[in-house]
Amino acid sequence: MAETSNTPHVLKSQANWDALYFYQKSDVIYQLAFAFCERFIHLYKDRTRDQVIQAARSCKQNIVEGLADGVASTEMQLKLLNVARASLKELREDFEDYIKSRHLQFFVSGEPRYADMLNYCRYHNRLSDYEPFFAQWTDEQMCNYAITLCHFIDRMMMSFLKKLEQEFITEGGIKERMHRARTGYRQQQDERLKQLEAEFPRLKQALAEAQAEAAKWKAAFEDLKQRALKMYYEKEKEIKRLKEQLGEEM
């Protein structure tokens, strides 16, 4: 039997992560972190370089992997997105440590530059919005923008995780969806079987009535056929007799 629209689905629809603001910002933070390390952290003398780049990459890649795995497993999606958050927190800590260790300044509330930075990071998500500044900003500016982006990404991801958590509570994971799908399919088959079994006696009776009616029509046809043949042969004999009679008279 064909699958109906009411049949539960095991696999969830694929999330378009490129359309999610927290993914777009995670792409920005990775590219920003890479550009920052290229400009301000020595390639060989500071191990922080690799840690910063790997933490930024881990955040972005685990978002992608988590959303992809969410097609089958909400549980795995939650785990990987939390790994992404952990990497993001590690990255934010590295940028904060850089400011502290170099005696730079954090942009704080009340400053014009803080308000400008906050508004820009809130309303701009794409790499193209930030990339032109990577070669212009000072290390202090890059750190503050990176920290602010980390905060925004974390808040957005927490909102997304709460939504996933509620879905997991109400819908369950892959095992529950598989059970519902299989149970739903069996129920549909059982209902269809009951429907067919209920209809079968009526169909059987209708067939018997049709066969009886056909038998009546067949008998009537045979009777009509025999009468028509009898009349035909009688007329044939009469025609022959009349022809013979006319022949004798001539």
Backbone hydrogen bonds in HBPLUS format (Angstrom, degrees):
<---DONOR---> <-ACCEPTOR-->    atom                        ^
c    i                          cat <-CA-CA->   ^        H-A-AA   ^      H-
h    n   atom  resd res      DA  || num        DHA   H-A  angle D-A-AA Bond
n    s   type  num  typ     dist DA aas  dist angle  dist       angle   num
A0007-THR N   A0004-THR O   3.14 MM   3  5.56 165.9  2.16 112.7 116.9     1
A0012-LYS N   A0071-VAL O   2.75 MM  59  4.58 164.7  1.77 141.9 143.3     2
A0019-ALA N   A0016-ASN O   3.04 MM   3  5.74 157.1  2.09 118.6 125.4     3
A0020-LEU N   A0017-TRP O   2.99 MM   3  5.18 157.1  2.04 108.0 115.4     4
A0023-TYR N   A0020-LEU O   3.14 MM   3  5.40 127.2  2.43 101.2 114.5     5
A0024-GLN N   A0020-LEU O   3.03 MM   4  6.36 164.3  2.06 155.2 159.9     6
A0025-LYS N   A0021-TYR O   2.90 MM   4  6.12 159.4  1.94 151.5 156.7     7
A0026-SER N   A0022-PHE O   3.01 MM   4  6.05 139.2  2.18 128.2 139.2     8
A0026-SER N   A0023-TYR O   3.00 MM   3  4.88 117.6  2.40  91.7 108.1     9
A0027-ASP N   A0023-TYR O   2.96 MM   4  6.30 144.7  2.09 151.0 160.0    10
A0028-VAL N   A0024-GLN O   3.16 MM   4  6.52 151.4  2.24 140.2 147.8    11
A0029-ILE N   A0025-LYS O   2.86 MM   4  6.16 159.4  1.90 150.2 155.3    12
A0030-TYR N   A0026-SER O   3.04 MM   4  6.19 148.5  2.14 138.8 146.4    13
A0031-GLN N   A0027-ASP O   3.13 MM   4  6.36 171.5  2.14 151.0 153.0    14
A0032-LEU N   A0028-VAL O   2.78 MM   4  5.92 157.2  1.83 154.2 161.9    15
A0033-ALA N   A0029-ILE O   2.89 MM   4  5.88 157.8  1.94 137.7 144.0    16
A0034-PHE N   A0030-TYR O   2.93 MM   4  6.18 156.9  1.98 149.9 156.3    17
A0035-ALA N   A0031-GLN O   2.96 MM   4  6.14 166.5  1.98 147.8 151.4    18
A0036-PHE N   A0032-LEU O   2.79 MM   4  5.95 154.3  1.85 149.7 157.8    19
A0037-CYS N   A0033-ALA O   2.96 MM   4  6.16 161.9  2.00 147.3 151.4    20
A0038-GLU N   A0034-PHE O   2.99 MM   4  6.22 155.5  2.05 149.1 156.3    21
A0039-ARG N   A0035-ALA O   3.09 MM   4  6.27 145.6  2.21 142.4 150.6    22
A0040-PHE N   A0036-PHE O   2.80 MM   4  5.84 163.3  1.83 159.6 164.4    23
A0041-ILE N   A0037-CYS O   3.16 MM   4  4.74 153.4  2.24 118.5 123.9    24
A0049-ARG N   A0046-ASP O   3.34 MM   3  6.11 159.6  2.39 115.6 119.2    25
A0052-VAL N   A0048-THR O   2.81 MM   4  5.98 161.0  1.85 161.9 165.4    26
A0053-ILE N   A0049-ARG O   3.12 MM   4  6.36 171.2  2.13 155.5 157.6    27
A0054-GLN N   A0050-ASP O   2.87 MM   4  5.94 163.5  1.90 149.4 154.8    28
A0055-ALA N   A0051-GLN O   2.89 MM   4  5.92 153.4  1.96 143.0 150.3    29
A0056-ALA N   A0052-VAL O   3.06 MM   4  6.24 162.4  2.10 149.1 153.6    30
A0057-ARG N   A0053-ILE O   2.92 MM   4  6.10 158.3  1.96 147.2 153.9    31
A0058-SER N   A0054-GLN O   2.79 MM   4  5.85 156.4  1.84 144.1 151.1    32
A0059-CYS N   A0055-ALA O   3.07 MM   4  6.25 153.3  2.14 143.5 149.7    33
A0060-LYS N   A0056-ALA O   3.25 MM   4  6.56 169.6  2.26 149.9 151.0    34
A0061-GLN N   A0057-ARG O   2.83 MM   4  5.96 175.0  1.83 163.0 164.5    35
A0062-ASN N   A0058-SER O   2.97 MM   4  5.78 157.0  2.02 141.0 147.4    36
A0063-ILE N   A0059-CYS O   3.22 MM   4  6.35 142.1  2.37 140.6 150.0    37
A0064-VAL N   A0060-LYS O   3.19 MM   4  6.57 160.8  2.23 149.9 154.0    38
A0065-GLU N   A0061-GLN O   2.87 MM   4  6.13 170.0  1.88 153.3 156.2    39
A0066-GLY N   A0062-ASN O   2.80 MM   4  5.65 154.3  1.87 134.1 142.4    40
A0067-LEU N   A0063-ILE O   2.97 MM   4  6.11 164.8  2.00 151.2 154.8    41
A0068-ALA N   A0064-VAL O   2.96 MM   4  6.14 152.0  2.04 147.7 156.0    42
A0069-ASP N   A0065-GLU O   2.83 MM   4  6.01 161.5  1.86 150.7 155.9    43
A0070-GLY N   A0066-GLY O   2.98 MM   4  6.10 127.2  2.27 135.7 149.7    44
A0071-VAL N   A0068-ALA O   3.30 MM   3  6.02 170.4  2.31 116.4 119.2    45
A0072-ALA N   A0069-ASP O   3.06 MM   3  5.85 143.4  2.20 120.4 126.9    46
A0073-SER N   A0069-ASP O   2.84 MM   4  5.87 174.1  1.84 162.7 160.6    47
A0077-GLN N   A0073-SER O   3.08 MM   4  6.26 153.0  2.16 139.4 147.4    48
A0078-LEU N   A0074-THR O   2.91 MM   4  6.16 159.2  1.96 151.3 155.5    49
A0079-LYS N   A0075-GLU O   3.08 MM   4  6.36 157.7  2.13 146.9 153.0    50
A0080-LEU N   A0076-MET O   2.95 MM   4  6.13 169.0  1.96 155.2 157.2    51
A0081-LEU N   A0077-GLN O   2.98 MM   4  6.09 159.3  2.02 150.5 156.4    52
A0082-ASN N   A0078-LEU O   3.04 MM   4  6.17 143.7  2.18 139.2 148.7    53
A0083-VAL N   A0079-LYS O   2.95 MM   4  6.30 140.9  2.10 141.1 152.7    54
A0084-ALA N   A0080-LEU O   2.91 MM   4  6.24 150.7  2.00 143.6 151.5    55
A0085-ARG N   A0081-LEU O   2.99 MM   4  6.30 148.2  2.10 137.5 145.7    56
A0086-ALA N   A0082-ASN O   2.92 MM   4  6.17 152.0  2.00 142.6 150.1    57
A0087-SER N   A0083-VAL O   2.97 MM   4  6.26 157.3  2.02 150.8 156.2    58
A0088-LEU N   A0084-ALA O   2.95 MM   4  6.15 148.8  2.05 141.8 151.1    59
A0089-LYS N   A0085-ARG O   2.91 MM   4  6.19 152.7  1.98 148.9 155.4    60
A0090-GLU N   A0086-ALA O   3.02 MM   4  6.29 153.7  2.10 144.6 151.9    61
A0091-LEU N   A0087-SER O   2.92 MM   4  6.17 155.1  1.98 146.0 152.8    62
A0092-ARG N   A0088-LEU O   2.89 MM   4  6.17 160.6  1.93 149.3 154.5    63
A0093-GLU N   A0089-LYS O   2.97 MM   4  6.13 154.4  2.03 144.2 151.1    64
A0094-ASP N   A0090-GLU O   3.02 MM   4  6.35 147.6  2.13 144.0 152.6    65
A0095-PHE N   A0091-LEU O   3.08 MM   4  6.47 157.3  2.13 153.8 159.0    66
A0096-GLU N   A0092-ARG O   2.97 MM   4  6.21 155.8  2.03 147.9 155.1    67
A0097-ASP N   A0093-GLU O   2.83 MM   4  6.03 154.9  1.90 146.2 153.4    68
A0098-TYR N   A0094-ASP O   2.97 MM   4  6.19 147.5  2.08 141.6 150.3    69
A0099-ILE N   A0095-PHE O   3.18 MM   4  6.49 159.2  2.22 146.5 150.2    70
A0100-LYS N   A0096-GLU O   3.01 MM   4  6.30 164.4  2.04 151.3 155.7    71
A0101-SER N   A0097-ASP O   2.79 MM   4  5.87 169.4  1.80 154.0 157.4    72
A0102-ARG N   A0098-TYR O   3.05 MM   4  6.06 143.2  2.19 144.2 152.5    73
A0104-LEU N   A0099-ILE O   2.86 MM   5  4.84 163.5  1.89 149.5 151.0    74
A0103-HIS N   A0100-LYS O   3.20 MM   3  5.08 158.4  2.25 100.7 107.0    75
A0111-GLU N   A0108-VAL O   3.24 MM   3  6.11 161.9  2.28 141.5 144.5    76
A0114-TYR N   A0111-GLU O   3.09 MM   3  5.18 126.8  2.39  98.3 112.1    77
A0115-ALA N   A0111-GLU O   3.16 MM   4  6.53 161.0  2.19 156.1 159.9    78
A0116-ASP N   A0112-PRO O   2.95 MM   4  6.18 163.6  1.97 153.9 158.6    79
A0117-MET N   A0113-ARG O   3.00 MM   4  6.04 159.3  2.04 138.0 143.9    80
A0118-LEU N   A0114-TYR O   2.86 MM   4  6.04 163.0  1.89 152.4 157.3    81
A0119-ASN N   A0115-ALA O   3.00 MM   4  6.13 167.5  2.02 151.1 154.2    82
A0120-TYR N   A0116-ASP O   2.98 MM   4  6.11 157.7  2.03 146.3 153.0    83
A0121-CYS N   A0117-MET O   2.93 MM   4  6.11 169.5  1.94 155.0 157.8    84
A0122-ARG N   A0118-LEU O   2.95 MM   4  6.03 143.1  2.09 142.2 152.6    85
A0123-TYR N   A0119-ASN O   3.16 MM   4  6.26 159.2  2.21 148.8 152.0    86
A0124-HIS N   A0120-TYR O   3.00 MM   4  5.79 124.3  2.32 147.4 158.4    87
A0129-ASP N   A0126-ARG O   3.00 MM   3  5.51 151.3  2.09 110.6 119.2    88
A0130-TYR N   A0127-LEU O   2.95 MM   3  5.41 147.8  2.06 113.3 122.5    89
A0131-GLU N   A0127-LEU O   2.84 MM   4  5.82 167.8  1.86 173.0 177.2    90
A0133-PHE N   A0130-TYR O   2.86 MM   3  5.69 154.5  1.92 130.7 137.9    91
A0134-PHE N   A0131-GLU O   3.12 MM   3  5.37 155.1  2.19 110.6 117.9    92
A0136-GLN N   A0133-PHE O   2.88 MM   3  4.96 151.4  1.96 106.4 116.0    93
A0137-TRP N   A0133-PHE O   2.90 MM   4  5.80 169.6  1.91 168.7 165.1    94
A0142-MET N   A0138-THR O   2.93 MM   4  6.22 168.0  1.94 156.8 160.1    95
A0143-CYS N   A0139-ASP O   2.97 MM   4  6.07 158.8  2.01 145.7 151.2    96
A0144-ASN N   A0140-GLU O   3.08 MM   4  6.28 163.9  2.11 148.6 152.8    97
A0145-TYR N   A0141-GLN O   2.90 MM   4  6.11 164.9  1.93 157.3 161.4    98
A0146-ALA N   A0142-MET O   2.89 MM   4  5.95 154.5  1.96 143.3 151.1    99
A0147-ILE N   A0143-CYS O   2.88 MM   4  6.08 160.5  1.92 151.2 156.2   100
A0148-THR N   A0144-ASN O   3.01 MM   4  6.17 160.5  2.05 144.6 150.0   101
A0149-LEU N   A0145-TYR O   2.91 MM   4  6.11 160.3  1.95 148.7 154.2   102
A0150-CYS N   A0146-ALA O   2.91 MM   4  6.13 153.1  1.98 147.0 154.7   103
A0151-HIS N   A0147-ILE O   3.04 MM   4  6.40 151.6  2.13 146.2 153.2   104
A0152-PHE N   A0148-THR O   3.05 MM   4  6.39 161.5  2.09 152.1 156.6   105
A0153-ILE N   A0149-LEU O   2.85 MM   4  6.06 168.9  1.86 157.6 160.5   106
A0154-ASP N   A0150-CYS O   2.96 MM   4  6.06 162.9  1.99 147.6 152.5   107
A0155-ARG N   A0151-HIS O   3.02 MM   4  6.25 163.3  2.05 151.7 155.7   108
A0156-MET N   A0152-PHE O   2.96 MM   4  6.18 164.7  1.99 154.2 158.5   109
A0157-MET N   A0153-ILE O   2.84 MM   4  6.02 158.9  1.89 152.4 158.7   110
A0158-MET N   A0154-ASP O   2.92 MM   4  6.10 151.0  2.01 146.6 154.4   111
A0159-SER N   A0155-ARG O   3.13 MM   4  6.43 155.2  2.19 146.6 152.1   112
A0160-PHE N   A0156-MET O   3.03 MM   4  6.32 157.4  2.08 146.1 152.6   113
A0161-LEU N   A0157-MET O   2.76 MM   4  5.96 154.7  1.82 149.5 156.7   114
A0162-LYS N   A0158-MET O   2.95 MM   4  6.14 151.3  2.03 145.1 152.2   115
A0163-LYS N   A0159-SER O   3.16 MM   4  6.44 152.9  2.23 143.1 149.9   116
A0164-LEU N   A0160-PHE O   2.99 MM   4  6.33 156.9  2.04 146.9 153.3   117
A0165-GLU N   A0161-LEU O   2.74 MM   4  5.94 153.4  1.81 147.5 155.6   118
A0166-GLN N   A0162-LYS O   3.00 MM   4  6.24 156.6  2.06 145.4 150.4   119
A0167-GLU N   A0163-LYS O   3.02 MM   4  6.32 154.7  2.08 146.2 153.5   120
A0168-PHE N   A0164-LEU O   2.81 MM   4  6.06 153.5  1.88 149.8 157.4   121
A0169-ILE N   A0165-GLU O   2.93 MM   4  6.20 150.2  2.02 146.0 154.1   122
A0170-THR N   A0166-GLN O   2.99 MM   4  6.19 161.5  2.02 150.0 154.3   123
A0171-GLU N   A0167-GLU O   2.71 MM   4  5.58 159.0  1.75 149.7 156.5   124
A0172-GLY N   A0168-PHE O   2.79 MM   4  4.57 136.5  1.98 114.4 126.1   125
A0177-ARG N   A0173-GLY O   3.00 MM   4  6.29 161.2  2.04 154.7 160.5   126
A0178-MET N   A0174-ILE O   2.85 MM   4  6.00 155.7  1.91 147.1 154.1   127
A0179-HIS N   A0175-LYS O   2.92 MM   4  6.12 156.2  1.97 144.3 151.0   128
A0180-ARG N   A0176-GLU O   2.86 MM   4  6.12 163.3  1.89 151.0 155.5   129
A0181-ALA N   A0177-ARG O   2.84 MM   4  5.97 159.2  1.88 146.9 153.2   130
A0182-ARG N   A0178-MET O   2.91 MM   4  6.05 166.6  1.93 150.0 153.6   131
A0183-THR N   A0179-HIS O   2.79 MM   4  5.88 164.2  1.81 151.4 156.8   132
A0184-GLY N   A0180-ARG O   2.74 MM   4  5.75 157.6  1.79 144.1 151.3   133
A0185-TYR N   A0181-ALA O   2.92 MM   4  6.09 154.4  1.99 144.1 151.0   134
A0186-ARG N   A0182-ARG O   2.94 MM   4  6.20 162.7  1.97 150.6 155.0   135
A0187-GLN N   A0183-THR O   2.89 MM   4  6.09 156.8  1.94 149.4 156.2   136
A0188-GLN N   A0184-GLY O   2.99 MM   4  6.21 154.2  2.06 144.7 151.4   137
A0189-GLN N   A0185-TYR O   2.97 MM   4  6.29 155.6  2.03 148.3 155.1   138
A0190-ASP N   A0186-ARG O   2.83 MM   4  6.08 159.2  1.87 151.6 157.5   139
A0191-GLU N   A0187-GLN O   2.86 MM   4  6.05 161.8  1.90 150.1 155.0   140
A0192-ARG N   A0188-GLN O   2.92 MM   4  6.10 156.6  1.98 145.6 152.3   141
A0193-LEU N   A0189-GLN O   2.90 MM   4  6.11 154.5  1.96 147.3 154.4   142
A0194-LYS N   A0190-ASP O   2.95 MM   4  6.20 160.4  1.99 151.0 155.8   143
A0195-GLN N   A0191-GLU O   2.94 MM   4  6.15 154.7  2.00 145.1 152.4   144
A0196-LEU N   A0192-ARG O   2.92 MM   4  6.18 157.5  1.97 148.2 153.8   145
A0197-GLU N   A0193-LEU O   2.85 MM   4  6.05 162.0  1.88 151.7 157.2   146
A0198-ALA N   A0194-LYS O   2.89 MM   4  6.03 148.4  1.99 143.5 151.9   147
A0199-GLU N   A0195-GLN O   3.01 MM   4  6.20 145.9  2.12 141.4 150.6   148
A0200-PHE N   A0196-LEU O   2.86 MM   4  5.93 136.8  2.05 147.3 158.6   149
A0203-LEU N   A0199-GLU O   3.01 MM   4  6.26 159.1  2.05 156.9 163.6   150
A0204-LYS N   A0200-PHE O   2.80 MM   4  5.99 155.3  1.86 155.5 163.3   151
A0205-GLN N   A0201-PRO O   2.89 MM   4  6.10 155.8  1.95 148.7 154.5   152
A0206-ALA N   A0202-ARG O   2.89 MM   4  6.13 157.1  1.95 145.8 152.6   153
A0207-LEU N   A0203-LEU O   2.86 MM   4  6.08 152.5  1.93 145.8 153.1   154
A0208-ALA N   A0204-LYS O   2.99 MM   4  6.26 157.6  2.04 145.3 151.1   155
A0209-GLU N   A0205-GLN O   2.94 MM   4  6.21 159.0  1.98 150.7 156.3   156
A0210-ALA N   A0206-ALA O   2.91 MM   4  6.11 154.5  1.98 143.9 151.3   157
A0211-GLN N   A0207-LEU O   2.82 MM   4  6.09 154.2  1.89 150.3 157.6   158
A0212-ALA N   A0208-ALA O   2.90 MM   4  6.15 153.5  1.97 145.6 153.0   159
A0213-GLU N   A0209-GLU O   2.87 MM   4  6.08 158.8  1.92 148.0 154.1   160
A0214-ALA N   A0210-ALA O   2.81 MM   4  5.99 152.7  1.89 142.9 151.2   161
A0215-ALA N   A0211-GLN O   2.87 MM   4  6.09 148.2  1.97 141.2 149.8   162
A0216-LYS N   A0212-ALA O   2.99 MM   4  6.30 151.6  2.07 145.9 153.0   163
A0217-TRP N   A0213-GLU O   2.97 MM   4  6.27 160.2  2.01 149.6 154.7   164
A0218-LYS N   A0214-ALA O   2.81 MM   4  6.00 147.0  1.91 143.4 153.5   165
A0219-ALA N   A0215-ALA O   2.89 MM   4  6.13 156.1  1.95 145.8 151.9   166
A0220-ALA N   A0216-LYS O   2.90 MM   4  6.16 160.2  1.94 149.0 154.8   167
A0221-PHE N   A0217-TRP O   2.83 MM   4  5.97 151.0  1.92 140.5 148.9   168
A0222-GLU N   A0218-LYS O   2.87 MM   4  6.11 158.7  1.91 148.9 154.3   169
A0223-ASP N   A0219-ALA O   2.92 MM   4  6.16 157.4  1.97 148.1 154.4   170
A0224-LEU N   A0220-ALA O   2.90 MM   4  6.10 165.2  1.92 149.1 153.2   171
A0225-LYS N   A0221-PHE O   2.77 MM   4  5.93 153.3  1.84 146.9 155.4   172
A0226-GLN N   A0222-GLU O   2.88 MM   4  6.10 161.1  1.92 148.9 153.2   173
A0227-ARG N   A0223-ASP O   3.00 MM   4  6.24 159.8  2.04 151.3 156.7   174
A0228-ALA N   A0224-LEU O   2.89 MM   4  6.05 154.4  1.96 144.5 152.1   175
A0229-LEU N   A0225-LYS O   2.86 MM   4  6.10 156.1  1.92 149.8 156.5   176
A0230-LYS N   A0226-GLN O   2.87 MM   4  6.03 156.9  1.92 144.4 151.3   177
A0231-MET N   A0227-ARG O   2.92 MM   4  6.11 161.6  1.96 145.6 150.5   178
A0232-TYR N   A0228-ALA O   2.89 MM   4  6.04 150.7  1.98 141.2 150.1   179
A0233-TYR N   A0229-LEU O   2.89 MM   4  6.15 165.8  1.91 156.4 158.1   180
A0234-GLU N   A0230-LYS O   2.98 MM   4  6.16 158.2  2.03 148.0 154.5   181
A0235-LYS N   A0231-MET O   2.98 MM   4  6.14 161.3  2.02 147.6 152.4   182
A0236-GLU N   A0232-TYR O   2.89 MM   4  6.11 148.8  1.98 144.0 153.8   183
A0237-LYS N   A0233-TYR O   2.91 MM   4  6.16 157.9  1.96 149.2 153.9   184
A0238-GLU N   A0234-GLU O   2.98 MM   4  6.23 157.3  2.03 146.8 153.3   185
A0239-ILE N   A0235-LYS O   2.92 MM   4  6.13 159.0  1.97 148.7 153.6   186
A0240-LYS N   A0236-GLU O   3.05 MM   4  6.27 160.6  2.09 147.2 152.5   187
A0241-ARG N   A0237-LYS O   2.86 MM   4  6.09 157.8  1.91 149.9 156.3   188
A0242-LEU N   A0238-GLU O   2.91 MM   4  6.14 158.7  1.96 149.7 155.1   189
A0243-LYS N   A0239-ILE O   2.99 MM   4  6.21 156.3  2.05 148.6 154.9   190
A0244-GLU N   A0240-LYS O   3.00 MM   4  6.25 156.3  2.06 147.4 153.7   191
A0245-GLN N   A0241-ARG O   2.94 MM   4  6.15 154.6  2.01 146.5 153.7   192
A0246-LEU N   A0242-LEU O   2.96 MM   4  6.12 160.9  1.99 148.6 153.2   193
A0247-GLY N   A0243-LYS O   3.00 MM   4  6.14 147.4  2.11 140.6 149.7   194
A0248-GLU N   A0244-GLU O   3.15 MM   4  6.39 147.8  2.26 145.8 152.5   195
A0249-GLU N   A0245-GLN O   3.25 MM   4  6.52 154.5  2.32 146.6 152.8   196
A0250-MET N   A0246-LEU O   3.29 MM   4  6.48 143.7  2.43 141.8 150.0   197
